[in-house]
Amino acid sequence: MSGEVRLKKLEKLILDGPVQSNGQCLSVETLLDILVCLYDECNNSPLRREKNILEFLDWGECTLVVLFPLLLLWSFW
């Protein structure tokens, strides 16, 4: 399977959501929650000193600055 076909299938799964894909994928909200959790865990870990983790944290910080105001947080409930 070519990379382009694989990406189209992944895109369709995510855009269709868990209801239309018979629960075979996660919702966008769940994926974003996972991203926030991973960022927090890496940021508060001794692994933070490693080069790849630092690069992820730099990318994650820029990304989460845009996404964070759009996410539903527990504090809203």
The 8 nearest C-alpha neighbors of each residue, nearest first, counted from 0:
[[1, 4, 5, 2, 3, 6, 8, 7],
 [2, 0, 4, 3, 5, 6, 7, 8],
 [1, 3, 5, 4, 6, 0, 7, 8],
 [2, 4, 6, 1, 5, 7, 0, 8],
 [5, 3, 7, 1, 6, 2, 8, 0],
 [4, 6, 2, 8, 3, 7, 1, 9],
 [7, 5, 9, 3, 8, 4, 10, 2],
 [6, 8, 10, 4, 9, 5, 11, 3],
 [9, 7, 11, 5, 6, 10, 12, 4],
 [10, 8, 6, 12, 11, 7, 5, 13],
 [9, 11, 7, 13, 8, 12, 14, 6],
 [10, 12, 8, 14, 9, 13, 15, 7],
 [13, 11, 9, 15, 10, 14, 16, 8],
 [14, 12, 16, 10, 11, 15, 9, 26],
 [13, 15, 11, 16, 12, 10, 27, 26],
 [16, 14, 12, 13, 19, 11, 20, 17],
 [17, 15, 13, 14, 26, 18, 19, 12],
 [16, 18, 22, 20, 24, 19, 25, 21],
 [17, 19, 21, 20, 16, 22, 15, 23],
 [20, 18, 21, 15, 17, 16, 22, 12],
 [19, 21, 17, 22, 23, 18, 16, 12],
 [22, 20, 23, 18, 19, 17, 24, 16],
 [21, 23, 17, 20, 24, 18, 25, 19],
 [24, 22, 20, 21, 17, 25, 12, 18],
 [25, 23, 17, 22, 12, 26, 13, 16],
 [24, 26, 17, 29, 27, 30, 16, 23],
 [25, 27, 29, 28, 16, 17, 30, 24],
 [26, 28, 30, 29, 31, 25, 13, 16],
 [29, 27, 31, 26, 30, 32, 70, 25],
 [30, 28, 32, 26, 31, 27, 25, 33],
 [29, 31, 33, 27, 32, 28, 34, 26],
 [30, 32, 34, 28, 33, 29, 27, 35],
 [33, 31, 29, 35, 34, 30, 36, 28],
 [32, 34, 36, 30, 31, 35, 37, 29],
 [33, 35, 31, 37, 32, 36, 38, 30],
 [36, 34, 38, 32, 33, 37, 39, 31],
 [35, 37, 33, 39, 38, 34, 40, 32],
 [38, 36, 40, 34, 39, 35, 33, 41],
 [37, 39, 35, 41, 36, 40, 42, 34],
 [40, 38, 42, 36, 37, 41, 43, 35],
 [39, 41, 37, 43, 42, 38, 36, 44],
 [42, 40, 44, 38, 43, 39, 47, 37],
 [41, 43, 39, 40, 44, 47, 38, 56],
 [44, 42, 40, 41, 39, 45, 47, 46],
 [43, 45, 46, 41, 47, 42, 40, 39],
 [44, 46, 47, 48, 43, 41, 42, 49],
 [47, 45, 44, 48, 49, 41, 52, 42],
 [46, 48, 45, 49, 44, 52, 42, 41],
 [47, 49, 46, 45, 50, 53, 52, 44],
 [50, 48, 52, 47, 46, 51, 53, 45],
 [49, 51, 53, 52, 54, 48, 47, 55],
 [52, 50, 54, 53, 49, 55, 56, 47],
 [51, 53, 55, 54, 49, 50, 47, 56],
 [54, 52, 56, 50, 55, 51, 47, 57],
 [53, 55, 51, 57, 52, 56, 58, 50],
 [56, 54, 52, 58, 53, 57, 59, 51],
 [55, 57, 59, 53, 58, 54, 60, 52],
 [58, 56, 54, 60, 55, 59, 53, 61],
 [59, 57, 55, 56, 61, 60, 62, 54],
 [60, 58, 56, 62, 57, 61, 63, 55],
 [59, 61, 63, 57, 62, 58, 56, 64],
 [62, 60, 58, 64, 59, 63, 57, 65],
 [61, 63, 59, 60, 64, 65, 58, 66],
 [62, 64, 66, 65, 60, 67, 61, 59],
 [65, 63, 61, 62, 67, 66, 60, 68],
 [64, 66, 63, 62, 67, 68, 61, 69],
 [67, 65, 63, 69, 68, 64, 62, 70],
 [66, 68, 63, 69, 70, 64, 65, 62],
 [69, 67, 70, 66, 65, 64, 71, 63],
 [70, 68, 67, 66, 71, 65, 72, 63],
 [71, 69, 67, 68, 72, 66, 28, 31],
 [72, 70, 69, 75, 73, 68, 74, 67],
 [71, 73, 74, 75, 70, 76, 67, 69],
 [72, 74, 75, 76, 71, 70, 32, 67],
 [73, 75, 72, 76, 71, 70, 68, 67],
 [76, 74, 73, 72, 71, 70, 68, 69],
 [75, 74, 73, 72, 71, 70, 69, 68]]
